[in-house]
């Protein structure tokens, strides 16, 4: 809850400074990664790994996106960056969909017992 509030506050109050917004968002994501890696807040190790992977993909996506805002890239570098950004988001989406499907299957098996 605190992280979401910080994300919203940074987005609203730093609207005029998009580069600083990205830096603060990346720092919040890194802090969340540290918390997820060192905390024992999940029941299963698989869920912990998925959450860490998701946060890491979000961090990498935001870093790529921030670099795409630079104006000194060639067209080839810009195309590569755009493709990389899309691939990171697709990996994130597929990972989370796969985890949801695995969770549903596991819950159905446990309900039958």
N, C-alpha and C positions, 0 to 999 in steps of 0.2 A: 504494500500500500504506500509506503514511504517513497519507494522508487518511482511509482507511477505519478505521485504528486510532484516529485522533483522533475520528472520528464515534462509534465505539463507546465510547471513554473518556468523551467528553462525555455521551453518553446514560446511561451507568451512573453516573458520579460526580456528575452534576448532575440526577439524577432528581427531586429535591425542588424544583428550580428550572426549570420548563419554559420560562419566558420567556428565561432565560439560555441554556438549551439551544438555543432557536431562534436567538438572536443569534449564538452561536458557530458553529452550523451554517451560518448565512447568511454569516458571515465566511469560513469555510472554502470555501464555494461561490464567493464573490467572488474569493478567492485563486486558486482553480482556474481561474476565468474569465480572470484576468490571465495566468496561466501558459499557458493554451491560446491566448490571443490573441497572445502575444509569442513563444511557442515554435514551433519547426519540428519537431514530433514526428510529424506525419502524412505519409503518402505523397501523398495527394491533397488538393487544396484543398476538394473537396466534403466529405470526411470531417471536415476541420477545422471547416468551417461547421456541419455537423450536430452535432458535439460542443459547439461554442460555443452553438448554439441550444438544445440539450438542457439544458446547464447553466443558461442564462438562464431557460428555462421552469421548471426546478426552483427557481431562486432566486425568481422571481416567485410561484410556487405557495406557497413557504414564507412569503413576505411576506404574501400574501393570507390564508393559514391563520393566521398570527400575529395579523393584524388581526381575524379572525373570533372570536378568543378574548376580545376586548374585550366588555364588557357594556353599553356605552352606545349600541349600534346599534339603529336601528329595525328592525322586521320586514322592511321593504322593502330596507333596506341589507344586512341579513343574507342575504336571498334572493339579491340581486345578487352578494354576495361568494361565496356557495355556488356559484352558476352560473358565475361567473368562475373559481373554483378548478377546477371540473369541466372547463370549456372548456380551461383551460391544460393539464390532465393529458391530455385527449383529443388536443390538438395535439401534445404531447410524444410520446404513444404512436403517433399516425399518422405523425409525422415519422420516428421510429425504425423503424417497420414498413416505410415506404416506402424508407428507406435500405437496409434489409436485403434487400428485394425487388430493388432496383436493383443491389446488390452481387452477389446470386445470379445475376441475368441477365448482368451483366458477366463474372463468373467463368465461366459456361457458354460465353459467346461466345469468351473467350480460350482455354478448354480445347479448343474445336473447331478452333482455328487451329493 
